[in-house]
């Protein structure tokens, strides 16, 4: 750990906690986005995933990971989302967000098909290091979610969203962000 790191005391404090994660759940106003999605018949999940990834990549702390007792920062992070398989299990699909949105949609669909064929959740700590873990429960609207975390803990942000809903003529999507505190 860099002795000049301004949050060193906070880092050390959170490292001693049994559950060192901090999470928030907030409503995101997607009124204009949902109109566009419906008008242009865009895929909801990939559209939100792209927006979330682009936003999270603009926050340096979301690109930081704790590895071997040190904080490293990635220039860019990928998403890793769960994909339901026909046998009742799931696999992981990893996506980049560096291309323009129209290219991303066909790229994401192709990558998801490849992930389904591979059907695996296997990945090493190094392979997972630069990822935002994305998940969705589109059939329910929820106000909080606790996600499983590995032992020892990782420091990847976990971003989830549920079913969107209408409130006072606005379309809202409840999103949850979990992050290792430091």
C-alpha atoms as a printed R data frame, in Angstrom:
    type eleno elety resid chain resno       x       y       z
1   ATOM     1    CA   UNK     A     1   0.000   0.000   0.000
2   ATOM     2    CA   UNK     A     2   1.325   3.410  -0.959
3   ATOM     3    CA   UNK     A     3   2.032   5.285   2.279
4   ATOM     4    CA   UNK     A     4   0.821   8.509   0.603
5   ATOM     5    CA   UNK     A     5  -2.582   7.074  -0.316
6   ATOM     6    CA   UNK     A     6  -5.035   9.615   1.142
7   ATOM     7    CA   UNK     A     7  -7.547   6.951   2.181
8   ATOM     8    CA   UNK     A     8  -5.026   4.512   3.678
9   ATOM     9    CA   UNK     A     9  -6.647   4.639   7.130
10  ATOM    10    CA   UNK     A    10 -10.071   3.928   5.589
11  ATOM    11    CA   UNK     A    11  -8.625   1.131   3.451
12  ATOM    12    CA   UNK     A    12  -7.105  -0.548   6.511
13  ATOM    13    CA   UNK     A    13 -10.371  -0.152   8.447
14  ATOM    14    CA   UNK     A    14 -12.476  -1.817   5.742
15  ATOM    15    CA   UNK     A    15  -9.915  -4.614   5.297
16  ATOM    16    CA   UNK     A    16 -10.632  -5.663   8.894
17  ATOM    17    CA   UNK     A    17 -14.419  -5.926   8.437
18  ATOM    18    CA   UNK     A    18 -16.159  -9.278   7.933
19  ATOM    19    CA   UNK     A    19 -18.334  -7.815   5.162
20  ATOM    20    CA   UNK     A    20 -16.394  -4.825   3.789
21  ATOM    21    CA   UNK     A    21 -18.886  -3.906   1.064
22  ATOM    22    CA   UNK     A    22 -20.883  -0.706   0.757
23  ATOM    23    CA   UNK     A    23 -24.011  -0.785  -1.345
24  ATOM    24    CA   UNK     A    24 -26.700   1.650  -2.389
25  ATOM    25    CA   UNK     A    25 -29.984   1.199  -4.165
26  ATOM    26    CA   UNK     A    26 -31.296   4.159  -6.118
27  ATOM    27    CA   UNK     A    27 -34.028   4.793  -8.642
28  ATOM    28    CA   UNK     A    28 -32.750   5.829 -12.062
29  ATOM    29    CA   UNK     A    29 -35.125   7.826 -14.218
30  ATOM    30    CA   UNK     A    30 -35.198   6.008 -17.560
31  ATOM    31    CA   UNK     A    31 -38.313   7.709 -18.943
32  ATOM    32    CA   UNK     A    32 -36.605   9.083 -22.062
33  ATOM    33    CA   UNK     A    33 -34.514   5.938 -22.523
34  ATOM    34    CA   UNK     A    34 -37.516   3.585 -22.376
35  ATOM    35    CA   UNK     A    35 -39.337   5.687 -24.995
36  ATOM    36    CA   UNK     A    36 -36.321   5.381 -27.295
37  ATOM    37    CA   UNK     A    37 -35.957   1.639 -26.598
38  ATOM    38    CA   UNK     A    38 -39.608   1.032 -27.482
39  ATOM    39    CA   UNK     A    39 -39.665   3.336 -30.532
40  ATOM    40    CA   UNK     A    40 -36.498   1.832 -32.014
41  ATOM    41    CA   UNK     A    41 -37.177  -1.732 -30.774
42  ATOM    42    CA   UNK     A    42 -33.812  -1.853 -29.003
43  ATOM    43    CA   UNK     A    43 -32.827  -4.690 -26.653
44  ATOM    44    CA   UNK     A    44 -33.495  -3.468 -23.124
45  ATOM    45    CA   UNK     A    45 -30.783  -5.437 -21.290
46  ATOM    46    CA   UNK     A    46 -27.950  -4.635 -23.702
47  ATOM    47    CA   UNK     A    47 -28.973  -0.983 -23.838
48  ATOM    48    CA   UNK     A    48 -28.962  -0.597 -20.051
49  ATOM    49    CA   UNK     A    49 -25.778  -2.666 -19.738
50  ATOM    50    CA   UNK     A    50 -24.017  -0.363 -22.222
51  ATOM    51    CA   UNK     A    51 -25.186   2.772 -20.399
52  ATOM    52    CA   UNK     A    52 -24.227   1.391 -16.978
53  ATOM    53    CA   UNK     A    53 -20.810   0.286 -18.197
54  ATOM    54    CA   UNK     A    54 -20.045   3.625 -19.818
55  ATOM    55    CA   UNK     A    55 -21.137   5.499 -16.670
56  ATOM    56    CA   UNK     A    56 -19.203   3.214 -14.288
57  ATOM    57    CA   UNK     A    57 -16.061   3.546 -16.397
58  ATOM    58    CA   UNK     A    58 -16.167   7.316 -15.830
59  ATOM    59    CA   UNK     A    59 -15.743   6.805 -12.071
60  ATOM    60    CA   UNK     A    60 -12.082   6.098 -11.218
61  ATOM    61    CA   UNK     A    61 -12.963   4.365  -7.938
62  ATOM    62    CA   UNK     A    62 -15.149   1.870  -9.829
63  ATOM    63    CA   UNK     A    63 -12.135   0.941 -11.964
64  ATOM    64    CA   UNK     A    64  -9.933   0.355  -8.901
65  ATOM    65    CA   UNK     A    65  -9.269  -3.110  -7.509
66  ATOM    66    CA   UNK     A    66  -7.387  -4.425  -4.536
67  ATOM    67    CA   UNK     A    67  -4.883  -7.009  -5.654
68  ATOM    68    CA   UNK     A    68  -2.140  -8.477  -3.495
69  ATOM    69    CA   UNK     A    69  -2.693  -5.788  -0.854
70  ATOM    70    CA   UNK     A    70  -2.344  -2.923  -3.336
71  ATOM    71    CA   UNK     A    71  -4.841  -0.706  -5.116
72  ATOM    72    CA   UNK     A    72  -4.563  -0.780  -8.885
73  ATOM    73    CA   UNK     A    73  -6.642   1.179 -11.359
74  ATOM    74    CA   UNK     A    74  -7.650  -0.111 -14.765
75  ATOM    75    CA   UNK     A    75  -7.931   2.288 -17.692
76  ATOM    76    CA   UNK     A    76 -11.192   0.622 -18.690
77  ATOM    77    CA   UNK     A    77 -13.289  -2.214 -17.260
78  ATOM    78    CA   UNK     A    78 -15.465  -4.775 -19.010
79  ATOM    79    CA   UNK     A    79 -18.826  -6.093 -17.875
80  ATOM    80    CA   UNK     A    80 -19.523  -9.677 -16.931
81  ATOM    81    CA   UNK     A    81 -23.181 -10.636 -16.805
82  ATOM    82    CA   UNK     A    82 -25.063 -13.810 -16.112
83  ATOM    83    CA   UNK     A    83 -26.883 -15.582 -18.927
84  ATOM    84    CA   UNK     A    84 -29.600 -18.146 -18.143
85  ATOM    85    CA   UNK     A    85 -29.081 -21.499 -19.840
86  ATOM    86    CA   UNK     A    86 -31.792 -23.939 -20.946
87  ATOM    87    CA   UNK     A    87 -30.772 -26.508 -18.326
88  ATOM    88    CA   UNK     A    88 -31.600 -24.118 -15.469
89  ATOM    89    CA   UNK     A    89 -27.989 -23.063 -14.818
90  ATOM    90    CA   UNK     A    90 -26.203 -19.967 -16.046
91  ATOM    91    CA   UNK     A    91 -22.936 -18.853 -17.596
92  ATOM    92    CA   UNK     A    92 -20.960 -15.615 -17.716
93  ATOM    93    CA   UNK     A    93 -20.685 -13.308 -20.699
94  ATOM    94    CA   UNK     A    94 -17.998 -10.622 -20.872
95  ATOM    95    CA   UNK     A    95 -18.491  -7.455 -22.914
96  ATOM    96    CA   UNK     A    96 -16.414  -4.426 -23.884
97  ATOM    97    CA   UNK     A    97 -18.108  -1.029 -24.224
98  ATOM    98    CA   UNK     A    98 -15.492   0.772 -26.303
99  ATOM    99    CA   UNK     A    99 -17.421   0.816 -29.571
100 ATOM   100    CA   UNK     A   100 -20.328   3.078 -30.591
101 ATOM   101    CA   UNK     A   101 -23.710   1.869 -29.384
102 ATOM   102    CA   UNK     A   102 -25.044   0.571 -32.758
103 ATOM   103    CA   UNK     A   103 -21.960  -1.663 -33.136
104 ATOM   104    CA   UNK     A   104 -22.214  -2.754 -29.503
105 ATOM   105    CA   UNK     A   105 -25.680  -4.277 -29.939
106 ATOM   106    CA   UNK     A   106 -24.673  -6.790 -32.620
107 ATOM   107    CA   UNK     A   107 -21.329  -7.429 -30.885
108 ATOM   108    CA   UNK     A   108 -23.073  -8.077 -27.526
109 ATOM   109    CA   UNK     A   109 -25.593 -10.477 -29.071
110 ATOM   110    CA   UNK     A   110 -22.770 -12.425 -30.718
111 ATOM   111    CA   UNK     A   111 -20.712 -12.567 -27.523
112 ATOM   112    CA   UNK     A   112 -23.726 -13.757 -25.556
113 ATOM   113    CA   UNK     A   113 -24.338 -16.553 -28.065
114 ATOM   114    CA   UNK     A   114 -20.669 -17.600 -27.753
115 ATOM   115    CA   UNK     A   115 -20.935 -17.539 -23.953
116 ATOM   116    CA   UNK     A   116 -24.077 -19.715 -24.081
117 ATOM   117    CA   UNK     A   117 -22.273 -22.284 -26.248
118 ATOM   118    CA   UNK     A   118 -19.301 -22.323 -23.850
119 ATOM   119    CA   UNK     A   119 -21.697 -22.482 -20.874
120 ATOM   120    CA   UNK     A   120 -19.112 -21.807 -18.169
121 ATOM   121    CA   UNK     A   121 -18.651 -19.753 -15.028
122 ATOM   122    CA   UNK     A   122 -14.962 -20.611 -14.814
123 ATOM   123    CA   UNK     A   123 -12.579 -17.661 -14.599
124 ATOM   124    CA   UNK     A   124  -9.447 -16.912 -12.649
125 ATOM   125    CA   UNK     A   125  -8.982 -13.986 -10.275
126 ATOM   126    CA   UNK     A   126  -6.834 -12.296 -12.933
127 ATOM   127    CA   UNK     A   127  -9.477 -12.826 -15.628
128 ATOM   128    CA   UNK     A   128 -12.145 -11.279 -13.384
129 ATOM   129    CA   UNK     A   129 -10.077  -8.356 -12.103
130 ATOM   130    CA   UNK     A   130 -11.113  -5.749 -14.684
131 ATOM   131    CA   UNK     A   131 -14.829  -6.510 -14.649
132 ATOM   132    CA   UNK     A   132 -18.009  -4.926 -13.378
133 ATOM   133    CA   UNK     A   133 -20.286  -7.779 -12.314
134 ATOM   134    CA   UNK     A   134 -23.707  -7.148 -13.851
135 ATOM   135    CA   UNK     A   135 -26.929  -8.936 -13.063
136 ATOM   136    CA   UNK     A   136 -30.620  -8.301 -13.451
137 ATOM   137    CA   UNK     A   137 -33.854  -9.615 -11.980
138 ATOM   138    CA   UNK     A   138 -36.249  -8.173 -14.574
139 ATOM   139    CA   UNK     A   139 -39.349  -9.885 -13.221
140 ATOM   140    CA   UNK     A   140 -39.284  -8.133  -9.804
141 ATOM   141    CA   UNK     A   141 -38.860  -4.637  -8.476
142 ATOM   142    CA   UNK     A   142 -36.777  -4.618  -5.315
143 ATOM   143    CA   UNK     A   143 -35.346  -2.107  -2.895
144 ATOM   144    CA   UNK     A   144 -32.252  -4.018  -1.826
145 ATOM   145    CA   UNK     A   145 -30.237  -7.075  -2.743
146 ATOM   146    CA   UNK     A   146 -27.386  -8.862  -0.992
147 ATOM   147    CA   UNK     A   147 -25.052 -10.667  -3.346
148 ATOM   148    CA   UNK     A   148 -22.723 -13.550  -2.618
149 ATOM   149    CA   UNK     A   149 -19.046 -12.662  -2.456
150 ATOM   150    CA   UNK     A   150 -15.988 -14.895  -2.535
151 ATOM   151    CA   UNK     A   151 -13.579 -15.606   0.274
152 ATOM   152    CA   UNK     A   152 -11.181 -13.925   0.242
153 ATOM   153    CA   UNK     A   153 -13.253 -10.969  -0.894
154 ATOM   154    CA   UNK     A   154 -12.811  -9.351  -4.275
155 ATOM   155    CA   UNK     A   155 -13.207  -5.656  -4.986
156 ATOM   156    CA   UNK     A   156 -15.261  -5.747  -8.186
157 ATOM   157    CA   UNK     A   157 -18.330  -3.514  -8.223
158 ATOM   158    CA   UNK     A   158 -21.594  -5.411  -8.520
159 ATOM   159    CA   UNK     A   159 -24.357  -3.598 -10.382
160 ATOM   160    CA   UNK     A   160 -27.872  -4.996 -10.610
161 ATOM   161    CA   UNK     A   161 -31.283  -3.795 -11.672
162 ATOM   162    CA   UNK     A   162 -34.787  -5.128 -11.442
163 ATOM   163    CA   UNK     A   163 -38.074  -4.515 -13.177
164 ATOM   164    CA   UNK     A   164 -38.747  -0.948 -14.219
165 ATOM   165    CA   UNK     A   165 -41.908   0.707 -12.937
166 ATOM   166    CA   UNK     A   166 -43.973   3.861 -13.387
167 ATOM   167    CA   UNK     A   167 -44.206   6.419 -10.594
168 ATOM   168    CA   UNK     A   168 -45.790   9.838 -11.076
169 ATOM   169    CA   UNK     A   169 -45.576   9.555 -14.876
170 ATOM   170    CA   UNK     A   170 -41.834   8.764 -14.784
171 ATOM   171    CA   UNK     A   171 -40.367   5.356 -15.617
172 ATOM   172    CA   UNK     A   172 -37.895   4.320 -12.929
173 ATOM   173    CA   UNK     A   173 -35.401   1.499 -12.740
174 ATOM   174    CA   UNK     A   174 -34.081   0.477  -9.366
175 ATOM   175    CA   UNK     A   175 -30.353  -0.082  -9.536
176 ATOM   176    CA   UNK     A   176 -28.039  -1.359  -6.854
177 ATOM   177    CA   UNK     A   177 -24.329  -0.713  -6.656
178 ATOM   178    CA   UNK     A   178 -22.140  -2.704  -4.292
179 ATOM   179    CA   UNK     A   179 -18.500  -1.835  -3.871
180 ATOM   180    CA   UNK     A   180 -15.763  -2.845  -1.479
181 ATOM   181    CA   UNK     A   181 -15.357   0.149   0.824
182 ATOM   182    CA   UNK     A   182 -11.985   1.845   1.001
